[in-house]
Structures are given as structure tokens and as C-alpha cells.
């Protein structure tokens, strides 16, 4: 699948007003063609590439593989086309978002621990997040998440996105919305090796979306 669509309650996550035809026993219907000149953010159907999915995930969103009709004009993190149809709904919910965020946070955790070898709060927060996903919902898990979140605000200037990702991932896993986890994963992309890390994250995300990793 080359392009994707993120919906919230059947409508575009970026505030679109039209209802998309959802796939049932096959692809959804083609959306009515847009006439005239296409304009980013105002005229056309917006779709995204895999590497830009995290820019548009929101609370209670659904992610679909999408097929555009005609030319796709692509900008910084989204594209537009005259018509499109949803091919299939992909695997995505708050548990998947949290697990994915933990994966990304764990990858950049060594950056933080190299600078602050005696501070184990981010590691403890991620462990609490994993515990929450495993069904161990305790006050200890919530406290660890809260401590990491508070610490992130106090020391973000020194630890950068690696700390923020670790704290936000655990906070999300302790009960916050899925979009927080997705945002943590996106932040972690630039904490280590920039584009190289984001390439890994995109591959990992697609493994979750296509059901290759189960939570």
C-alpha cells in the first residue's frame, strides 16, 4: 500500500466534512471527483505516505489503506488527489499506539542513559507502560508514568526528545489517549539519528498496521 487515510468518525482527521465510504467486504466506493484546480488544505482529497502517518494520528482515529485516482500532488507531509477510495482498514487502536511508542522510546533510551546513567526514571516509566499493556494496572504504574512526565518537563532541555518520548510513552500507557503515544514516537524519530530512525519507525509502524506484530 502506497498511500493511507486517517479518519475520525468517518471524516478526515484534519477537519474534512465529507463522509468517506468505508470498506466492507471489499474496497469502499470512489469518492465524488473534485472539479477545478486542486489546492492543498482546501480543495481535494488528502492522503498520506507511510512515513507521514504519525503526523496525522489523533485520538480515536482509524487508519486505512487508500487508492487515489489520477495524479497525486504531494507536499511536505500530505498529498491531494481528485478522487480516492478506501481499500481496507488497518490494525490501529490505543493499545497498538502505546506499544509502538514504547518500542520507539526504548530505542532512544540509551541516549539518555549515556548522559544520565544514574537516572532510571525513564526506564522505569517504560517498564510501567509495558506492565499496563500486559494487564498489570496498578497505582505503581500510574505513579511511574506521572513521575516521568514531571521529570520530562524539568529536564527536557538536557535530555531532549529521548526523555520526552520515554515519559510520554509511559504516560500514555498509563491511561492517556492514543495520540499521545503516536506523538511520542514521532518525537523519538529525531532524538537519535534523524531520518534513519524515522525510516525504522515507519517500517515498525507498518508491521503493526498490517497485523505482523500483535499486542
Beta strands, then each sheet from edge to edge (+ up, - down):
strand 1: 3-8
strand 2: 11-12
strand 3: 45-47
strand 4: 61-69
strand 5: 73-74
strand 6: 79-81
strand 7: 83-89
sheet 1: 2+ 1- 4+ 7-
sheet 2: 3+ 6- 5+
end
